[in-house]
Amino acid sequence: MSKMTVRKALAPSLRSMPLSRLAALRSLVPVLILAGVASPPLSFAANAPAAAPGASTASKPDASRPADAVSAPAVPAGMSRVTSVEGITEYRLANGLQVLLLPDPSVDTATVAITYRVGSRNEGYGESGMAHLLEHMLFKGSPRHRDVKGEIQARGARFNGSTSNDRTNYYETFPASEANLTWAIDLESDRMLHSFVAKKDLDSEMTVVRNEFESGENSPYGILRERVAATAYLWHGYGRAVIGARSDIENVPIERLQAFYRLYYQPDNATLVIAGRFDPAMALKLVARHFGPMPRPARALPATYTVEPTQDGERTVTLRRVGDVQLVSALYHIPPGPDPEYAAVDVLVELLSNVPTGRLQKALVVPGKASFVFGSERQLREAGYAYFGASVPQSLPLDAARAALLATLEGFAANPVTDEEVQRARTRLLNETEMLMADSRALALALSETVAMGDWRMMFLHRDRLKKVTAEDVQRAALRYLKTSNRTVGEFIPTQSPDRAEIPPVPDVAAMLQGYRGDTATAQGEAFDPTPANIEARTKRVTLPNGMTLALMPKKTRGGTVVADIGLRWGDEQTKSGRATACGMASAMLMRGTEFHSREQLANEFTRLKASVGVGAEGGSIETVRDSLPAALRLAAEVLRHPAFAESEFQQLRLSSLASIESQKNEPGALAGLTLRRHLEPFPAEHWYYNATPEERIARLKNLTLDEVKQCYRDFIGASHAEMAVVGDFDPDEITRLAGELFGDWKTPAPYTRIAVPYRTVGGMDQLIETPDKANAVLRGGMAVPIRDDDPDYPALVLANYLLGGNSAARLSARIREQAGLSYSVGSSMTASSFDRKGDFSVYAIFAPQNRARVDGLVKEELRRALAEGFTREEVETGKKGLLQARQVARNSDSALAGRLLTYQVIGRTMAWDQQLEKRIAALTPQQVLDTMRKYWSLDRYSVVEAGDFKSSVAAAGSSGSSNANNVR
């Protein structure tokens, strides 16, 4: 499958996160997802109804079972076994429901996911955005599950729903148990046919969806892509944004939405996937019990028949909006996802867009014509597209970047594809696919995309095709599709000699996959108990002669995966004063080449090792497989100990950093967050933790020299105060010896003393920031709290935050999103230092600018109500259960666990601390929670900053009605 599909399935990713915060934030990611604040996945996927009206997309049942099939469970009456490929087995109910089982005993969770083969492509006139709007409505309840989000929260489950061009899907990941599995299957069966889809819910949820629509309007990149796609597609639905037109979102009749639901949400148009730790026989019985009684629909699904005509000349589009960075892009039509040639297209896009080895990087970023480049392809059920572009600072000419972009994309006749380029690109794609196969939860979600293309087995067939792609195949695809007449860019230029790209028709997927068996199944991991006591019992701790400490937690994992985190601590408040910019750039320069490997060579070597690696001055992270870990650690040590600090790379980094800062100067979220931090944390300008303005950051970067960057490295970086945590499939003795060899003699040049962050009493503040031409506004609120995370009162504040705004069923979300329909994303967080009596309580929300007063008022009203009344006993008991189960789910993530073990080495803790914390949370009473809130939280110290286009919204409020949003959290 395409790299976009693989990476989306593996999201959320921490690859681009600043390394200084990587270890700490890893442990928070599952909580952030539960709270609904993780970035929503892009609605770019593929799925389609059956090839013929009412027909199945699955193959016919096989008479014989494949050799790689595991011992098959008994099949209940009314269900048939169809086929098995690489550990995934397909079953079919008499009513047409397709069922895929993916057992994985190595995790302590199970995932239930369901895909409906309907998306924006199936919408008619006046129905744009209907598939996505319906996705939101299915979280509004059904007869047996009236409070869907509340039930999910009570089980500490991860969940989401998303809509794409050809499919809509939903999933829940929860602690593995028969009770939870029964609940999830019953939930999906009940809302398949019996969701309320009521007018009162549409009235409130429409404004939430509209707010989501408006949040996308803030992104020049996203809007440009939508405009270019709309221009490239004259007739086909792929040119229409999945979220739809604002007018359709606001005015869709409930009767049409209900009819759409009844037509497509039926068992013969759905695929149910169950993955993780579960009993297959029990799972099949539950599916048969809950889905089996549903009748097979008598209706035939309407087939889509619009075919986009061959493009007959280059097209252009210009977008003019407020912004700070220029963009240039180009879109080309490509074959349908199942087409045999698509593997060559996949490799073509990768060798063009990869950073740092791709052709676009070398043609635009290296010579200084652009700050960064991008490229992706849409592997869809029908003919999709490839999209490329570059970001260009205003100080550089856009024409030069456009010329270089198009010359590179359409220059394969003069500069043919090489065998080396194809080998690198193909290896990267196959590595990502292999890592996906090793993650059963991500694999279950990724199957939604290949179900969308016509058959779930396309995932494996596409991988097999990638293995066979040659340079000749890629060159042929480049010449066929990357041509002037097939592109859409920022201007129109007529041509006298059209050279058109004929797009092949959709192939016969069933015929291609007849008798397909796939490769050997991914190796299974062990059944692992993620309790703190078991983790602690299996963790080995070692101290090296130079003071570096190791925390090693071996276990058998699916696919032999392993995660290693390294932390380096250096400097003190005095020696680091005034050097934040230089040291930040030194950190970013490490992965840009060593004394022995160039940046490109490093990237290629890590790819060969199947290693995802990020290294900076404060440590790094490696995610790879058992056999590659030693070599990947050696290379990471080379990056840390022998950086090259090349002048050319320094100039590239400075240019891209300046462009990134420029892009934030009018972004509401960035401005509101920075303003609040500067108020609550008023450090002097030279302090290490000073929150610099964009203008200050730009000035500091422009004045920075490479010598200052090198000096920071020479003055500070070493491993005398360092930690390493490894979790997954590895040999502890081997890694201990290797760590001593690589880091045991590496001394930190200067003394280290942690920089304290004191608590300051700061008064409340209300501030508005105008950001013209931004359709979505942002609220950031908060206060400093005098508490440490080992304080006896801390567990009560953690639970209080969870009940107030720390999950999607909490009070803030229930009041502002679910009842009032004013925000797509609203919630709160509570953090505390492990060293200083300094904590932070914060609130966030996005909303339409004209709703500012209502959102601000409701947030404060809920804060006052919590401080005045507290929470009911039922709220507290449900919240405790959900919070504790969420923490259990989080410990199933090896990367999060490695980050936690790394942090605990610095603090001097073991996993017994988690056990004690959870014990104290479980014992809390409503009165304890109320007393603790009143002790530490006060509206007198609550500060709020709101950023948006409030002046324009005043004028627009009278003419456009109310406001609000693509994926549900």
Buried (B, 14 or more C-beta within 10 A) or exposed (E): BBBBBBBBBBEEEBEEBBBBEBBBBBBBBBBBBBBBBBEBBBBBBBBBBBBEEBBBBBBEEBEEEBEBBEEBBEBBEEBEBBBBBBBBBBBBBBBBBBBBBBBBBBBBBBBBBBBBBBBBBBBEEBBBBBBBBBBBBBBBBBEEBEBBBBBBBBBBBBBBBBBBBBBBBBBBBBBBBEEBBBBBBBBBBBBBBBBBBBEEBBEBBBBBBBBBBBBBBBBBBBBBBBBBBBBBBEEBBBBBBBBBBBEBBBEBEBEEBBEBBEBBBBBBBBBBBBBBBBBBEEBBBBBBBBBBEBEEBEEEBEBBEEEBEEBEBBBEBEBEEEBBBBBBBBBBBBBBBBBBBBBBBBBBBBBBBBBBBBBBBBBBBBEBBBBBBBBBBBBBBBBBBBBBBBBBBEEBEBEBBBEBBBEBBBBBEEEBBEEEBBBBBBBBBBBBBBBBBBBBBBBBBBBBBBBBBBBBBBBBBBBEBBEEBBBEBBBBBBBBBBBBBBBBBBEEEEEEEBEBBEBBEBBEBBEBBEEBBBEEBBBBBEBBEBBBEBBBEBBBBBEBEBBBBBBBBBBBBBBBBBBBBBBBBBBBEEBBBBBBBBBBBBBBBBBBBBEEBBBBBBBBBBBBBBBBBBBBBBBBBBBBBBBBBBBBBBBBBBBBBEBBBBEEBBEBBBBBBBBBBBBBBBBBBBBBBBBBBBBBBEBEEEBBEBBBBBEBBBEBBEEBEBEBBBBBBEBBBBBBBBBBBBBBBBBBEEBBEBBBEBBBEBEBEBEBBEBEBEBEEBEBBEBBBBBEEBBBBBBBBBBBBBBBBBBEBBBBBBBBBBBBBBBBBBBBBBBBBBEBBBBBBBBBBBBBBBBBBBBBBBBBBBBBBBBBEBBBEBBBEBBEBBBEEBBEEEBBBBBBBBBBBBBBBBBBBBBBBBBBBBBBBBEEBBBEBBBEBBEBBBEBEBEBBBBBBEBBBBEEBBBBBBBBBBEBBEEBBEEBEBBBBBBBB
